[in-house]
């Protein structure tokens, strides 16, 4: 959740363990979903910087709009940073579901239901992160050619990071629900396709 205490230092501190696990090739509980969310968070951070650098320059969108973009980018950055940690936690739910006992018929049925629910929950996290990344991408596109030219390369990097975030998070949705039946799983797969189409 984004609040007054969500400063860059707070975000950096919350991300250190997630980033460390992503960079550790021997650690398999934090992977592409968290990395994709972090990609979107970095994109939002760069977007906010470009927007702020565009104020006071008498540029096309006007200072009020650049300030609005910067403010929204800050919220998206914080949300995606926390979303990276949530993605890692969602994987823990899947592991716990698969670890349930399966000796009796009732236990196997309960385990099956728990796995289904965990996979759905684990797909909803990257879905939310993908939506946020797509919004970052839209805002980046809005500023292309209409922002501070000295920060054009920063904006270009933000665009690619946001695109990678959308594609990576959408891919995580696919992996989690591709083998599941039911309308919720089908809806998540449709959403993943729609999000990729925005790239």
C-alpha beads as a LAMMPS data file, in Angstrom:
LAMMPS data file: protein, C-alpha beads

199 atoms
198 bonds

1 atom types
1 bond types

-500.0 500.0 xlo xhi
-500.0 500.0 ylo yhi
-500.0 500.0 zlo zhi

Masses

1 110.0

Atoms # bond

1 1 1 0.000 0.000 0.000
2 1 1 1.257 3.494 -0.919
3 1 1 1.150 6.055 1.877
4 1 1 3.063 9.026 3.206
5 1 1 5.772 6.729 4.565
6 1 1 6.482 5.231 1.141
7 1 1 9.748 6.964 0.332
8 1 1 12.477 5.786 -2.045
9 1 1 14.521 4.638 0.965
10 1 1 11.577 2.617 2.306
11 1 1 11.057 1.023 -1.100
12 1 1 14.742 0.210 -1.480
13 1 1 14.846 -1.421 1.948
14 1 1 11.748 -3.520 1.204
15 1 1 13.210 -4.660 -2.108
16 1 1 16.649 -5.717 -0.920
17 1 1 15.686 -9.288 0.026
18 1 1 13.601 -9.725 -3.143
19 1 1 16.383 -8.444 -5.378
20 1 1 18.953 -10.591 -3.589
21 1 1 16.862 -13.704 -4.256
22 1 1 16.370 -12.777 -7.911
23 1 1 20.119 -12.376 -8.355
24 1 1 20.838 -15.683 -6.623
25 1 1 20.741 -18.340 -9.338
26 1 1 20.579 -21.026 -6.673
27 1 1 17.379 -19.627 -5.171
28 1 1 14.206 -20.780 -6.906
29 1 1 11.381 -19.182 -4.919
30 1 1 11.673 -15.678 -6.385
31 1 1 11.767 -15.559 -10.160
32 1 1 10.409 -13.965 -13.290
33 1 1 7.205 -12.594 -11.806
34 1 1 9.051 -10.555 -9.205
35 1 1 11.699 -9.530 -11.726
36 1 1 9.008 -8.352 -14.160
37 1 1 7.335 -6.295 -11.431
38 1 1 10.691 -4.735 -10.548
39 1 1 11.188 -3.941 -14.224
40 1 1 7.907 -2.026 -14.136
41 1 1 8.890 -0.280 -10.906
42 1 1 12.155 0.898 -12.435
43 1 1 10.266 2.069 -15.518
44 1 1 7.910 4.086 -13.314
45 1 1 10.838 5.615 -11.442
46 1 1 12.469 6.723 -14.682
47 1 1 9.152 7.985 -16.030
48 1 1 8.669 10.144 -12.955
49 1 1 12.170 11.545 -13.333
50 1 1 11.553 12.451 -16.986
51 1 1 8.242 14.100 -16.114
52 1 1 9.851 16.184 -13.379
53 1 1 12.698 17.185 -15.697
54 1 1 10.085 18.390 -18.173
55 1 1 8.510 20.964 -15.855
56 1 1 9.474 24.589 -16.205
57 1 1 10.480 24.069 -19.843
58 1 1 7.322 25.382 -21.539
59 1 1 6.841 22.039 -23.243
60 1 1 3.754 20.761 -25.061
61 1 1 1.888 19.047 -22.225
62 1 1 2.305 21.850 -19.704
63 1 1 3.668 21.732 -16.176
64 1 1 0.410 20.602 -14.600
65 1 1 0.314 17.469 -16.734
66 1 1 3.987 16.647 -16.146
67 1 1 3.393 16.962 -12.420
68 1 1 0.363 14.686 -12.671
69 1 1 2.419 12.094 -14.530
70 1 1 5.201 12.328 -11.973
71 1 1 2.744 11.825 -9.130
72 1 1 1.071 8.834 -10.755
73 1 1 4.449 7.360 -11.646
74 1 1 5.500 7.531 -7.992
75 1 1 2.376 5.615 -6.952
76 1 1 2.900 3.022 -9.677
77 1 1 6.545 2.626 -8.696
78 1 1 5.640 1.954 -5.073
79 1 1 2.824 -0.405 -6.003
80 1 1 5.023 -2.443 -8.325
81 1 1 7.838 -2.579 -5.789
82 1 1 5.480 -4.083 -3.237
83 1 1 3.972 -6.218 -6.006
84 1 1 7.363 -7.836 -6.547
85 1 1 7.388 -8.973 -2.925
86 1 1 3.769 -10.138 -3.193
87 1 1 4.655 -12.267 -6.204
88 1 1 7.368 -14.024 -4.214
89 1 1 4.912 -14.618 -1.354
90 1 1 2.337 -16.053 -3.763
91 1 1 4.804 -18.736 -4.781
92 1 1 4.958 -19.751 -1.140
93 1 1 1.209 -20.427 -1.221
94 1 1 1.688 -22.830 -4.118
95 1 1 4.487 -24.681 -2.350
96 1 1 2.359 -25.004 0.774
97 1 1 -0.575 -26.348 -1.235
98 1 1 1.541 -29.001 -2.943
99 1 1 2.965 -30.015 0.449
100 1 1 -0.475 -30.912 1.836
101 1 1 -1.048 -34.575 2.732
102 1 1 -2.615 -36.861 0.116
103 1 1 -2.998 -40.214 1.800
104 1 1 -6.790 -40.398 1.879
105 1 1 -9.408 -39.548 -0.718
106 1 1 -10.499 -36.539 1.336
107 1 1 -6.929 -35.317 1.708
108 1 1 -6.313 -35.623 -2.017
109 1 1 -9.494 -33.678 -2.774
110 1 1 -8.543 -30.960 -0.289
111 1 1 -5.036 -30.811 -1.705
112 1 1 -6.360 -30.508 -5.257
113 1 1 -8.658 -27.638 -4.249
114 1 1 -5.857 -25.898 -2.340
115 1 1 -3.521 -26.138 -5.338
116 1 1 -6.200 -24.735 -7.645
117 1 1 -6.904 -21.816 -5.306
118 1 1 -3.194 -21.113 -4.789
119 1 1 -2.523 -21.059 -8.533
120 1 1 -5.421 -18.687 -9.119
121 1 1 -4.190 -16.395 -6.339
122 1 1 -0.651 -16.589 -7.709
123 1 1 -1.945 -15.537 -11.143
124 1 1 -3.904 -12.598 -9.782
125 1 1 -0.757 -10.997 -8.351
126 1 1 1.093 -10.803 -11.705
127 1 1 -2.199 -9.761 -13.344
128 1 1 -2.343 -6.736 -11.051
129 1 1 1.343 -6.049 -11.662
130 1 1 0.862 -6.349 -15.423
131 1 1 -1.985 -3.832 -15.311
132 1 1 0.278 -1.392 -13.466
133 1 1 3.138 -1.982 -15.923
134 1 1 0.762 -1.363 -18.826
135 1 1 -0.257 1.933 -17.274
136 1 1 3.406 2.903 -16.948
137 1 1 3.854 2.013 -20.611
138 1 1 0.897 4.196 -21.615
139 1 1 2.312 7.156 -19.691
140 1 1 5.739 6.661 -21.236
141 1 1 4.199 6.744 -24.692
142 1 1 2.369 9.939 -23.797
143 1 1 5.692 11.645 -23.074
144 1 1 7.568 10.432 -26.158
145 1 1 8.475 13.492 -28.228
146 1 1 6.727 15.735 -25.706
147 1 1 9.168 15.797 -22.820
148 1 1 12.648 17.049 -21.986
149 1 1 14.870 15.981 -24.901
150 1 1 17.898 15.636 -22.642
151 1 1 16.094 12.765 -20.897
152 1 1 14.963 11.039 -24.098
153 1 1 17.240 8.052 -23.531
154 1 1 15.905 7.653 -19.984
155 1 1 12.367 7.612 -21.343
156 1 1 13.368 5.052 -23.980
157 1 1 14.738 2.782 -21.257
158 1 1 11.549 3.269 -19.230
159 1 1 9.481 2.226 -22.257
160 1 1 11.407 -1.002 -22.714
161 1 1 11.365 -1.816 -19.017
162 1 1 7.612 -1.238 -18.842
163 1 1 7.066 -3.423 -21.898
164 1 1 9.210 -6.168 -20.364
165 1 1 7.175 -5.859 -17.185
166 1 1 3.889 -6.378 -18.999
167 1 1 5.150 -9.337 -21.026
168 1 1 6.861 -10.951 -18.050
169 1 1 3.883 -10.615 -15.722
170 1 1 1.485 -11.836 -18.414
171 1 1 3.683 -14.861 -18.946
172 1 1 3.469 -15.619 -15.256
173 1 1 -0.320 -15.606 -15.474
174 1 1 -0.127 -18.165 -18.284
175 1 1 2.184 -20.469 -16.367
176 1 1 0.042 -20.464 -13.249
177 1 1 -3.363 -21.114 -14.814
178 1 1 -2.755 -22.689 -18.248
179 1 1 -3.583 -26.194 -16.965
180 1 1 -6.546 -25.144 -14.814
181 1 1 -10.209 -25.419 -15.708
182 1 1 -12.973 -23.006 -14.843
183 1 1 -14.120 -19.531 -15.783
184 1 1 -11.734 -17.730 -13.415
185 1 1 -8.715 -19.367 -15.021
186 1 1 -10.072 -18.677 -18.502
187 1 1 -10.694 -15.037 -17.603
188 1 1 -7.138 -14.639 -16.326
189 1 1 -5.754 -16.108 -19.545
190 1 1 -7.868 -13.684 -21.575
191 1 1 -6.606 -10.794 -19.475
192 1 1 -3.018 -11.898 -20.050
193 1 1 -3.576 -11.832 -23.810
194 1 1 -5.230 -8.425 -23.681
195 1 1 -2.363 -7.009 -21.630
196 1 1 0.237 -8.355 -24.063
197 1 1 -1.700 -6.767 -26.919
198 1 1 -1.143 -3.355 -25.318
199 1 1 2.580 -3.712 -25.880

Bonds

1 1 1 2
2 1 2 3
3 1 3 4
4 1 4 5
5 1 5 6
6 1 6 7
7 1 7 8
8 1 8 9
9 1 9 10
10 1 10 11
11 1 11 12
12 1 12 13
13 1 13 14
14 1 14 15
15 1 15 16
16 1 16 17
17 1 17 18
18 1 18 19
19 1 19 20
20 1 20 21
21 1 21 22
22 1 22 23
23 1 23 24
24 1 24 25
25 1 25 26
26 1 26 27
27 1 27 28
28 1 28 29
29 1 29 30
30 1 30 31
31 1 31 32
32 1 32 33
33 1 33 34
34 1 34 35
35 1 35 36
36 1 36 37
37 1 37 38
38 1 38 39
39 1 39 40
40 1 40 41
41 1 41 42
42 1 42 43
43 1 43 44
44 1 44 45
45 1 45 46
46 1 46 47
47 1 47 48
48 1 48 49
49 1 49 50
50 1 50 51
51 1 51 52
52 1 52 53
53 1 53 54
54 1 54 55
55 1 55 56
56 1 56 57
57 1 57 58
58 1 58 59
59 1 59 60
60 1 60 61
61 1 61 62
62 1 62 63
63 1 63 64
64 1 64 65
65 1 65 66
66 1 66 67
67 1 67 68
68 1 68 69
69 1 69 70
70 1 70 71
71 1 71 72
72 1 72 73
73 1 73 74
74 1 74 75
75 1 75 76
76 1 76 77
77 1 77 78
78 1 78 79
79 1 79 80
80 1 80 81
81 1 81 82
82 1 82 83
83 1 83 84
84 1 84 85
85 1 85 86
86 1 86 87
87 1 87 88
88 1 88 89
89 1 89 90
90 1 90 91
91 1 91 92
92 1 92 93
93 1 93 94
94 1 94 95
95 1 95 96
96 1 96 97
97 1 97 98
98 1 98 99
99 1 99 100
100 1 100 101
101 1 101 102
102 1 102 103
103 1 103 104
104 1 104 105
105 1 105 106
106 1 106 107
107 1 107 108
108 1 108 109
109 1 109 110
110 1 110 111
111 1 111 112
112 1 112 113
113 1 113 114
114 1 114 115
115 1 115 116
116 1 116 117
117 1 117 118
118 1 118 119
119 1 119 120
120 1 120 121
121 1 121 122
122 1 122 123
123 1 123 124
124 1 124 125
125 1 125 126
126 1 126 127
127 1 127 128
128 1 128 129
129 1 129 130
130 1 130 131
131 1 131 132
132 1 132 133
133 1 133 134
134 1 134 135
135 1 135 136
136 1 136 137
137 1 137 138
138 1 138 139
139 1 139 140
140 1 140 141
141 1 141 142
142 1 142 143
143 1 143 144
144 1 144 145
145 1 145 146
146 1 146 147
147 1 147 148
148 1 148 149
149 1 149 150
150 1 150 151
151 1 151 152
152 1 152 153
153 1 153 154
154 1 154 155
155 1 155 156
156 1 156 157
157 1 157 158
158 1 158 159
159 1 159 160
160 1 160 161
161 1 161 162
162 1 162 163
163 1 163 164
164 1 164 165
165 1 165 166
166 1 166 167
167 1 167 168
168 1 168 169
169 1 169 170
170 1 170 171
171 1 171 172
172 1 172 173
173 1 173 174
174 1 174 175
175 1 175 176
176 1 176 177
177 1 177 178
178 1 178 179
179 1 179 180
180 1 180 181
181 1 181 182
182 1 182 183
183 1 183 184
184 1 184 185
185 1 185 186
186 1 186 187
187 1 187 188
188 1 188 189
189 1 189 190
190 1 190 191
191 1 191 192
192 1 192 193
193 1 193 194
194 1 194 195
195 1 195 196
196 1 196 197
197 1 197 198
198 1 198 199
